[in-house]
Amino acid sequence: MLSIDPKEISTKKLHGYLLGAVAPRPIAFASTIDEKGVPNLSPFSFFNVFGANPPLLIFSPARRVKNNTTKHTLDNAIATKEVVINVVNYDIVQQMSLSSTEYPEGVNEFKKAGFTMLPSDKIKPFRVAESPVQFECKINDVVFTGNEGGAGNLIICEVVKIHVSNNVLAYDGSIDQHKIDLVARAGGNYYTRARDGFFEIEKPIASLGIGVDQIPLEIRNSAILTGNNLGVLGNVEQLPTIESVDNFRKEHPEFIGLETTKKHTFAQAYLNNNDVQSAWKVLLLN
C-alpha cells in the first residue's frame, strides 16, 4: 500500500490524490456579482449540503495552487454576501466546463458558455435558467483555512429560495433522480452521470440488524461471499426459524448435501436478486 505524508509531497500532487479518492463530488455552479454588478459564473466540486434547519450549503473556491491567487467567486462572495448555487445535470455539463475557463475579470461567463441569465427573487446574482434546480443563498460566513496555494475557503450559504424545474419532478412533487440526471466530478478529467449508476440500499432505521459479528464464522470467512454480501446478511433483525429452513429444504431438495462453496454461491445468487431470507435459508441448511 502506498502511504503518503501530505507534508512530504507537492500540493499539486496531493491535490490529485485527494480529488481522485474523494469522488464523485457534486458540483456547485456558483453565480455571483461584484460590487459593480458584473456577473460571474464558475463551478466548484468542493461542495455539499450541511443542514436543513436552517438549510445550509457549503462550497469552497480554494486558492489556486499554481500562483496562490483567489478566484473571482470568493472575492465577490466576500464583497456582496450573496450567491446562487445552480445544480449541474448532463444537459449542461459541457457548457459548465467551458465556464470554468480562466477568463479575465469582468468577462461574463454566462455569455461565454451560452447560458441564460435569469433574475433571482431575493438576491442580486442571476440564476442559470438552464439548471434544473437553483438555490438563492445569503452567505452567513466565510471560513479561511490558510494563506497558501490550495487552501480552502468555506463559503457557508443559507438557502433563502429554491427553484425546481417541473421537468425533473415526480408525480408526488419530489425530485425524480432519473429525470434530474445529475453529474458529479471525479479525479482528473473524469465526471460521472449519476442516474447510470443508481442502486438502492434500504437505510437501517426502522430495524436493528443482527450485525456481521453475529454471522457464523464459516459464513464470515467465505471465499465466495463479499463484504457487501455480509453487510446485507447482517442487516436482518433475526435469522429464519428452524421450521422455515426445514420447509425450504423440502421445497428445494437440490440444495441438500451441497459443499460449502456451492452453497455460498447459491446464497449469493439469492442476495443478488434481493431475496435475503432465501439466502439465509440456503446458508443454514445442514
N, C-alpha and C positions, 0 to 999 in steps of 0.2 A: 504493500500500500504506500502511495506517495503521501508523505506528511510534510506540511508546509508551515513555516513560521511566517506570518504576514509581514513581520519586520525585516525578513531576510530576502524578499523578492521585490521587484519594482511594483509601483502602484498599478501600472498598466497591466502587468501580468496577473496581479492579484484580482484586478477588476474582471479580467477574463474568467478566472476560476469562479468568482462569485456569481457572475451572470450565467455561466454555463451550468452551475449546480443548483442555483435557486431559480427554478423555472418550471412551468411557464408563469409569466408575470402579467397581470392585467395592465392596460395602458391608459394613463390619464392624458387625454388630449386637451391640454390646458390653453384656454383663451384668456388673455389679459389685455389691458391697455396701459399705456404710460400716462404720465401726468398731463401730457398734451392731448390725450385722447387717441393716440396712434395705436391700432390693434396689433397684437402679436399672438401667434398660434404655434404651439410646439408640443410634441408627445414625450411622455416620461413613463418608464416602466418601473420605477421605484414608487409603487402606488398600491393602496388598498383602502378598504372601508374599515373603520375602527370603532364604530358605535352607532346606535340607532336612537338614543335618547340622551343627549342631542345627537342628530345624525352627523357623523364626522367622517371626512375623507382626509387622508394624508398622502401627499406625494413629495418627492424630493428632487428638485433640479440641482444636482450635485455640481460642485465646482469642476471645471474642465481639467482633466488630468494633464493634457499636453501643455497648457500655459497658465493654469491656475486662475482663469478668469471666471466670472459669474455669467449666468445666462440672463437674457432679457426677461424671461418669465419671472425669475427670482427678483430682479430689480423692480419690475412692475408690481409684483405681489407686495413687496415691502412698501412701495410708494402709495398704492391705491387700496390695498386690503380687500381686493375682490378678484374672483376668478370663476370662470365657467369650466367645469370638467366634463368633457364630452366623451362618451364611450366609443370605442372603435370596433366596428364589425368588418366582415370580409369585403363588403361592398366598397368600403372607403380605405382599405389598408394601403393601397399603393399611393393614393393621394396623401394619406397621413405620413407615409415615409418621405415623400417629396417635401413636405412641410418642415421636416427636421433638418433640411439643408441649412448650413450656417450663413444665412443671408445677413447683410449689414443691418445695423439698427435703422429702423424706420421703414423697412420693407414689409409689406403686408403679405404674410404667409397665406391668408385666406385666398387672395388673388393668385399668388404663385401656384398654389395647389388646386385651384379651381373650386373652392368651397363657397357656399352662400353664407353671408353674414346675416344672422337673424338676431334682432334686438332682444335683449333679456327683459324680464318683467320687473325685477327688483334690484338689479345691479347694472353697472355700465358696460362691462365686457360683453362682446357678442357671442352668441351660440353658433355652433356649426349645424346648419339646418339639415345636413345630410346624416348627422349622427342620430342613431335610434333612441338614445337617452342622453339628456343634457341636465347637468346639475349646476344650478346657480348657487354660488357659495360666497359667504363672507369669511375672511381669513382671521381666525382668532389669535394665531401666534405663528412665529417662525422660529424654529429651534436650529441654531447653527452648531454643527458638530465638529468643526475645525476650520483652519485657515489655509490648509494646503490643498493642492490639486487632488480631486477625488473625494473631498469631504462632502458629506450630505447636508442639506438644508431642509429640514422637515417643515413643510407648509401645512399647518393644521387648519382645515377648512370646515366650516359648519354649513350644511346644506340649508338654503332658505327657500328653494323651489326646485321641483323636479318636473321635467317634461319627457314624456314617453310616447313614442310613435305608436299609433294604433296598429301599425303593420306588424308589431312584434308582440302584441297582446294575445293571450289565450282566451278561451271563451269565458273564463271566470274573472278576467281582468288582471291576472298575474302576467308576468313576463314569460313568454314561451322561449325556452333556451334554444330550441331548434330554429325558431323564426328570427331571433335576435342575431344568431350566427356570429358570436364574438370571436375575436382573435386575441392572442397573447404573445408576449415576447419571450424568446429564449436566448441562448448564447449566440455570439457571432451574428450572422445574417439570418438566423432562424426565427420563424414565427410558428405558431400552431393555431389551427382552426378548431375551436372548442367543440363544436357540435359533431365533428368527425370522430371524436374520441370519447363521447359521453358514455358513462356507465353509472349505475346506481348502487349505493351501499346504504342500506337502511340504518339510520342512526340508532345506537343502543340506548335510547332514552326511556322507553316505556317498559323495558325488560332488564333483568340483571343476568347477564350471561355467566355460565359456569367458569369461563376462563380457560386459557390454553393449559394452565398448570394443573387443571383437573382432568385433562385428557390422558388416557392410559399411555404409559411410556412407549409401548410398542408403536402406537399411532404417532406420537410426537416425533419419534425417531425414524419415521417412514422415509424411505428413499424415493417415494412417489409423491406423497402429499407435500405441497408447498407451504410456506408461511402464511400465504393468503388463505389456503385451504384450512389450515389450523385455526386461523382467526375466525372463519365462518363457523367451524365446528364448535369453537369456544364461545360463540355468541348465543347458543341455545340456553334456555332457562333450566332445562332438565333433560336428562337422557331419555330415550324411548323406553317404555316399560318392557319387562321380560315378556309379557303377553304379546305386545305388539311386535317384538322381534321374532317370537315363535310363529306368529301369523305370517310375517314376512317370509320366513323360511319355508313355510308350506306353499306360499304363493310363488316362490322363486327357488325351486329345487336346484336350479343350475348353479346357485351360489354356494351350495353345501360342499364343504371339503376343499374350498379354494385355498391355494397357498397365499401367503400374506401379500406378496407383490400384486397378484391378480386382484385380490380383494380390495386393496387400496386403489388400484386402477379403476375398478368399477365404482368405488365410492367417489373418486374424483370426477368421474363422468356424471354422477348424480349432482355433485356440487356445481359442476359447470352448467347444469340445467336448473339450478336454484332449488333443487329438491334436497334440502339438508336432512330432513328426517329419514329419507331412504338411505342417504349416505351413512348416517349413523347406524342404521339397522344392518347394513352390509358389514360395517366395521365391527359390530358387536356379535356377529354370527360366530359361533364356535367352530 
